[in-house]
Amino acid sequence: MNIVVYGTGGVGGYFGARLAQAGNNVTFIARGEHLEAIQQKGLQLKSGKGDYLVYPANATEDIAEVKNIDLILVCTKTWQVHDVAEKIRPVLNENTMVISLLNGVENQDVLLSVIDKKHVLGGLCLVVSKVEEFGVISHMSYEPKIVFGELTTEKTVRALALEKIFSDANITNKLSENIKAEIWAKFLYITTVSAIGALTRSTIGEMIESAEIKKLMHKTAEEIVVIAKAKGIQLPEDSIEKTFKIIKSQPYNTTASLQRDIMEGKPSELESQNGTVVKFGKELDIPTPVNNFVYYCLLPQENRARGL
């Protein structure tokens, strides 16, 4: 399959490397010194599931250079999705599939505002990974997994073919018949841990050990479930319990990418996580006091990182 990984960070780098390892023709979209390193030395994946060097690696900053694309995995940051959609629209052919693997619950809507709905499938991923240095991706924990599906909930021929592509690359995956609910379940997890981790400057293990921080996380999750229900998303009754089982199963020193970005003074996905809960709460007239507190405490740092 001819695949483009748009954004070669921890997520795109990991899954792109595994897809290339399985023999797919993968082109990595990157920029700056990271791009130069990949072009010169290949893309190095370090993982407890097996290291792999993609060399030589197809890598470019301009997707217009890539022809006959079957699949585009959007693996940038959430605030970049609209610009990415504008750049990929001209290269789409009749059968190109586009899947966002990003955090947040509005990425598909952003894609649909720019490109034809026939191209877009819903998706998310589960992985803890990062760019260790230019050209090097480090997978730190969590069994990497892709969950995807048609927004219409059908199990189409193309979705079944993609399921086989992921499985042949030894990527744990799930072809979901309710991808929107799956995206909200991931959103529940990541929004419960990320910004509070940034606010407390603590690892997941440290937060879970603190009864008061754990209580704050639980209230954050409760507000998200209420918002989801008001948006017509039916999460399982035990969704919060399942979320905290996942949180507790993480290695003690795990941190989320949003937390790492904020602590490093970089722009983060604050707006697409707790900021989205706050926005939906205002639109639906539903109180979200804990998410408001976390969001507005971090907003000055976020604005500073964005030069606002």
N, C-alpha and C positions, 0 to 999 in steps of 0.2 A: 504494500500500500504506500502511496505517496503522501507523506504526512509532514505538516508544518507545525512546529512547536513555537508559538509566538510568545516569547519571554522565556529566557533560559536561566531562570533562578533555581531555587531549591526544588520547586514543583516541576517545572518544565524540564529542567536538567535531568531529574531522576527518571521521569516517565519517558522522556525522549530517548535517553540512553538505553533504557530497557527495550523500547520499540526498535531502535537501531540494532541492538544486540540480536534481536530475533530476525533480522534480515530485511526490515522495512526501510524504504528510502526516506530518511528523516532529514529535514532542513531546520536548523535552529536559527531563530531570529534573536539577535543580541545586539549589543552596542558597546562602543568604547573599548577599554582595555580587556574587558571580558571577551568581547568578540574577537579581538586580535589574538588573545591567548588560545581560543578555541580553533581559530583558523590556522595557527602556527603549530600547536601542540596537540590538538584534538580536545575532546571533552572527557575529563577524568571523573568517573563516578566511584566514590568510596562508600561502601555499604557492608553491613554485617551479612547481607544476603548475597554478597559477592561483588567484588570490584569489577569495573569494566572501563576500558578506554575506547571511546568512539574516535577512531583515527583511520584515515582522514575524516574530518567532520564537515558536512555541508553546513556552512554558517554564513549569514548575511544580515545586514541591517534593513534591507529593502525587500519586502515580500513580493514586489512586482517582478523580481528576478526569477521567481519560482513559477513553473508552469504545470498544468494538469494536476492540480491538488485534489486529493480525495478527502482529506481530513485536516482541519485546523484545530489544534488544541490551544485555547487562549489561557495563558499562564502568567500574565502580567500582574499588576495590582488593579484593584477594582476601579480606582479613579481614572485609569487609562483605557477602560473598555470602549468608551465611545470613540476615541481616536483610533483605537485598533480596528473597530468595526468599519470606520471610514477607509482605512488603509487596505483592509482585506476585501471590501466589496468589489473592486475592479478585477480581482483575480479569481473570483468564484466562477466555477463552471456549473453546468446543470446539476451535477451530482455531488458537489462539495458539501461535506458536513462540517459544521462549526459547533464546538462544545467548549464552554467555559468551565474551567476547573477551579475557579476562584471562590474565596469566601464571600458571603453576602447572599441576599435573596433577590436582588434586582438585576443581576447581570444578564439574564436571558431577556428581560424587558429592554435593557439598553441595546443589546444586539438586535432585537426585533424592531427597534426604532430606526435602524439604519439598513439592515439587510433583510431580504425576503425570508418569511417564516419557514419556507421549505428547506432552508439550509440549517436551521437551528435545532439542536437537541439540548436537553438539560443535562447538567453534569456537576460533579463535585469530586473532590479527592480527599483522602486521609493519608497524611504523611508528615513526618517531622524531618525537614531537611533544609539545607542552606548552601549558599555559595561560600565555601571555605576560603578560597582565594580565586583570582581570575582563572577561569578554565577548569575549576575543580568544584564538584558538587559533593557534599557530605550528607549522607542519610544517617540520621542520629537515632531515631527510634520510630516505633509504630510500624505495623505491617502495612506497607503502601497499598492503597486500594483506590480504584476508580469506580464511582457509581454514576450511571448515566441512563438516559431513556428518552423516548419521544415525549414531547410536551403534550401530545394527544393521548398518551398512555398506551398506545399500540405497540406490540412487538413486531416491528416491521422487518422486512428482509435486510435492509441496510443495518438496522440495529443489531440483528442477530449476527450479521457478518462482522460487525465491529466487536461484538462480544468474543468472537473467535480470534480476532486479531490480538486483543488484550490477553486472552487466555494463552495463546501461542507464545506471547512474550513473557509468560509467567507473572503477569500482573493480576493480582487478586482483583476481581471486578464483579459488579452486579448490574444486570440489565433490569432496571426498575420499571414497574408499571405505574408508579406514582412518584415520579422524580421530584415534583414540587414539594411533597411532604418530606422526602429524603433531604432536599436542600435546606428546608427549615430545621430538620433534626440536626444537621451539621451546624447550621447557624446557631442553634441553641447551645451546642457545645462550645463552639469557638468564641461566641460572644459572652459566655459565662466566665471564661478563664482569661481571655486576652487582655482586655483593658484593665481589669482588676489586677492582673499581674504587672501591668505597666505602672499602675497607680501605687502599688505596694512595693514595686521593685523586687518581687519575690518569685521563686520557682513554684511550680505546681505543688510539689511536695510540701514546701513551707506554708503555702496557703491552706492546704487541706489540714495541716497540723493545727492551725489556728481556728478555734471554735468560732470566733467573731468574724473572721474573714470568710470562713466556710458558710456562715449564716448569710453574709452579704452576697456571696455567690449564689446561694439558693434563692434569695429574693430576686436577684437579677434574672435567674432562669424562670421563676414564676411569672414575672412580668412579660417575658418573651412568649411564654405559652398562651397567656391571655391575648396578646396581640395576634399571635398566629391564628387562634380560634376566631377572632373578630375578622380576620382576613380570609376566612373560609378554609383554613388549613387544619385538618384534623390530625393532630399528633396523638400518638398512643397515650393512654392514661398514665402509663409508667415511664413516660419520656424523660422526666427529670431524674427519676431513679436510675434509668439507664445511662443518662448523661454523666451522673456522678460516679457510676461504676467505671465508665471510660476514663474519667478524670483521675480516679484513684489508681487506675491500672498503669498510668504513665510513669516513666522513670522519674525519680525524685527531683532531678535538676532540669526537667523539661520546662522550656519557655515557648510562648507562641511568637510567631513572626511579627505580629502587631507590637507586642511588648518589646521585642528586640529592636524594631525600627524606632520606636519612641525613645528608648533608652540610648540609642545611638544618634538621636537628633535628626532622624530622617522622617519624611512624610510617611504616614501610616494609613491603615484601613479603618481608623476610628470612625469616620463618617459612615462607612458602609456596615459597621457593626452596631455598637451602642448608639451611634448617631441615627441610624435607621430606626431603631426601637423608639427613640425620642421623637423622631419625625412622625412615625406611624401613630404613636400615642397622641400627639397633637391633632392629627387628622381625624382620628377615631374618638377623640375626647376620652381617652383611657389614661389614667394616671400611671406614670412610670418613674416614681421618685428615685429608685436606686440607680437605674440606668441614666437618669438625668444627672444625678450626683457624679457618677463616674465619668460621664461624657464631658460635662462642663468643667470638671477638675482638670481633665487632660487637654481640653480644647486650646487653652493658651499655648501649650507646648506644640500642639499640632499646627496652629496658625504660625508660630515662629518658624517651624521647620519648613513651612510652605512659603515663607517670606511675606505673610499677610499682616 
